[in-house]
Amino acid sequence: MEIKMPKLDVSMTEGTFMGWLVPDGGSVEAGEPLYSVGTDKVETEIPSPADGVLRYGAAEQDTDYPVGTTLGVLDL
């Protein structure tokens, strides 16, 4: 399952990837905080959409990504 940059509000076109909250290869349960995203208004933790094992993608910390960009992969 691809983990993508979420759209946190109507006007958001990109967000700053603040970092993973689970280590590469780490297990996560649905609803647990998975990564953090920042905008010009707020920084928030994004929960995992499912149980799985995190596999990192190309996301680099403190980098802006357009909404919908794949940040990593969750192996179910």
ChimeraX attribute file (.defattr): number of C-alpha atoms within 10 A of each C-alpha:
attribute: neighborCount
match mode: 1-to-1
recipient: residues
	/A:1	14
	/A:2	15
	/A:3	20
	/A:4	16
	/A:5	25
	/A:6	18
	/A:7	14
	/A:8	17
	/A:9	8
	/A:10	6
	/A:11	7
	/A:12	13
	/A:13	15
	/A:14	19
	/A:15	22
	/A:16	21
	/A:17	21
	/A:18	20
	/A:19	17
	/A:20	21
	/A:21	16
	/A:22	16
	/A:23	13
	/A:24	13
	/A:25	13
	/A:26	12
	/A:27	15
	/A:28	22
	/A:29	14
	/A:30	12
	/A:31	12
	/A:32	16
	/A:33	17
	/A:34	20
	/A:35	19
	/A:36	18
	/A:37	24
	/A:38	19
	/A:39	17
	/A:40	8
	/A:41	5
	/A:42	8
	/A:43	14
	/A:44	13
	/A:45	16
	/A:46	18
	/A:47	16
	/A:48	18
	/A:49	17
	/A:50	15
	/A:51	15
	/A:52	18
	/A:53	18
	/A:54	23
	/A:55	19
	/A:56	17
	/A:57	14
	/A:58	10
	/A:59	20
	/A:60	15
	/A:61	13
	/A:62	13
	/A:63	13
	/A:64	17
	/A:65	20
	/A:66	15
	/A:67	16
	/A:68	14
	/A:69	16
	/A:70	18
	/A:71	19
	/A:72	19
	/A:73	17
	/A:74	21
	/A:75	14
	/A:76	11
